Amino acid sequence: MAAARISETYVLRTYPFREADLIVSFFTRDQGKLRGVARRARKPKSNFGSGLERLSLVNLSYSQKETRELVSLNSCDLVRSQFGLLASFEAGVALDYIAEVSDHLLPPHEANEHFFRLLSATLEHMHTEPEGQVWRAITYFSLWATRLSGFLPDLREQPKLSGDSREIAGQMLRSRIGDLPERRWSKDTANDLRRFLVRHMEAHVERRFLTVPVIEAM
């Protein structure tokens, strides 16, 4: 039997599997993105409790064999839940968007400390935002996810971006999200930048993100 490993982990997505199991896509700090089977996770008295909810931060125990693509999940200890954000519809959609983008952009088995810290900073900031005001967090995440994935073009050479959009991008690339000046972010300006970034992300993954139309409709 393969030795168990424990990693600090963000749960990205889960899929029903068989009668009571789940397929889990998760992003570990030390091993990158992995996929595994959580057996009996859908049973009321499982070893996982609520730890496999979307974007929960957990200490995850799993076993990995070189000959198998899927690892075996053993248990998890919940470190930080995003349950407190679910009272806001906007925040719930933002969580879906962040999880979907991360799941499709992150390559398997490649540790990415900068992306892990991006998730932590974005989610922490969402917990401090007033209810329904998630535009700065979504825009910040979109910009840095595109950049950290290696396909962000030079924004100075993009004539379709307004000056306000380039100004926001410059502020976000120079600052941590918590250090950005307090201001009311223009929804139209932020949407202009996000649409540009999403087009580049979708071209990279060759598919459309399901949550983008919901975010744009807010």
N, C-alpha and C positions, 0 to 999 in steps of 0.2 A: 504494500500500500504506500502511495506517495505521502511524504511528510506534509503536515499541515503548515500553512503559511498564514500570517495575519498582516493585513495591510490597511492603512487608512484609505478609505474608499468613498467615492460618490456613486450612488446608484443612478444610472441613467434611464433605463427602461426595463420593463418586465413584460413577458409574454406567457400566456397559459400554455402548459405542456402536460400532456396526459391528463389524468383525472385530478391530481392534487399538486402537481409540480409547477415550477416556473422556470422559464429561461430568463436569465438576468444579464443585461449588458451593464458593465460597471467600469469605473475609471479609478485605478489605484495610483497612489502617489509614487510607488516604487516600480511598478510593472507596466504602467500604462493601461490601456483599455483591454478588457478581457470579457469573455462570455462564459457563463456557467449554468449549471442546473441546480436549483434549490429544491431538493426533494421534500415533499409534503409541506411546502411553504404555504399552500392554500388551506391547510387544515387549521382549525381554531387554535390548537395547542402546538404550534410549530416552534422550531428553534430560532425563528427569525422575527416573530412578533410583527411590529410595524416598521422594522428596520429596512425593508425593501421598498418603501415608498419612494416616489420620484424625487431625486436629488437629496435624499437623506445622506448625511455624513455618518459613516459607521466604521468601526474596526471590524473588518470582515475576515473570518477564518475560512480558508478554502484549500483544497488539495488539487495538485496539478500533475498530470502525467504527460510526458513528452509526446506520446503516441496519440493523444486525444486533443481535439480542438476545444472541446468544452471542459472547463474545470468543474470540480464538485464543490459546492458551497456547503459548509458545515453549520455555521451560526454567525451571528453578528451582534455587536454591542452598539446601540444607538448613541452617537455623540451629539448630533444636531439634527433636528427635524425641521422641515419647512411648513409644518402643519399650521403654524400661526399666521402664515400668509394667505391661507385659503379662504379667509373671510372676504377677500377682495377678488372679484372676477378678473380684473386686469392683471393682478399679481399671479393668479392661477394660470392665465394664458402665457404670461412671461416665463413662468417655470416650464411649461410645456415647450416653449420656443427654445429656451436655453438647453434643456435636456435633448431635444431633437437635433439641434445644431451640433452640440457636443458629440452625440452618438455618431453622426455622419461625418464630421470633420476629423475626429481623432483616429489615427491609424492604430491597428491592434499591436499590442506588445511593444509599445514605445513609450517610455516614461517621458513626461512633459511637465516639469515642475512649474513652469511659467503658466501653463494652462490650468493646472490644479489651483494655483494661487489666484488666477483670474476668476474661477468659479467661486472660491472662498470669498473674495472681495466683493463680487457682484451680489451674492446671496446675503452676505452680511449687510451690505448697503440697503438691500430691499427690505430688510427687517427694520431699518431705521427710517425709511421713507414714509411720508404720510400715506394713508390708504388711497390707492388708486393712482399715485404719482410714481410710476415705474419707468417713465420715458428715459430718464438719465441712465438708469441701470441697463435697460435694453440696448440703448445706443452705445454705451461704453462696452458692453459685452460683445456686441456685433463688430465693433471696430477692432477690438483686440483679438477676438477669435479669428477674424480674417487675417490680421497681421501675423499672429502666431502660427497660423497654418501655412504661411509662406506665399500668399498670392495677393497681397494688397498692393495695388499700383501706386505710383506717385500721385498723391491727391492734388498737387500743385499743377499737374498737367491734365486735369479733368475739367474741361470747359463746362460740362453739364452740371457740375456742383456749384451751388451758390456760394458767395463769399461767407455767409453765415455758417453754412455747412462745413466749410474748410476751417473756419475759426473754431467751431465746436470740436472737430477732429483734432486740431492742433492742441487745444486745451487738454483733451483726453489722452493724447499721446505723451504729453509733458507731465501729467499729474496722476496721482492715485485718485481713485473715485471718491474717496472720503475727503480729499483735499480740494476738490473742484469747488469753485465759488458758488455760494447759494444764489440761485436765480431761477426764474420760471423758464424752463426749456421750451422753446417754441415747438409745438407738435409738428407743424408743417416743415420746419427746418430739420428737425430730427428725422422725420419721415423721409425727407430728401436724401439724407446721408444713409439711412438704413436701407432704403431701396437700392441704392448704389452698391452697398456692401453685400446685400442679400443676392443681387444678381451675380456677383463674383463668386459667392459661396455656392450658389446653385449651379453655376457653370462648372465648378470644381467637382461637385458630387454628382452632376448630371441628373438631377431630379429636383422637383420643387418641394420646398418645405411646407408641410401642412398647416403650420400655425401662423405663417406670415399673413395670409389674408385676414385672419381673425384680429391680429395685432393692428393691421392697417385700418380695420373697420372701427376701431375703438374711438 
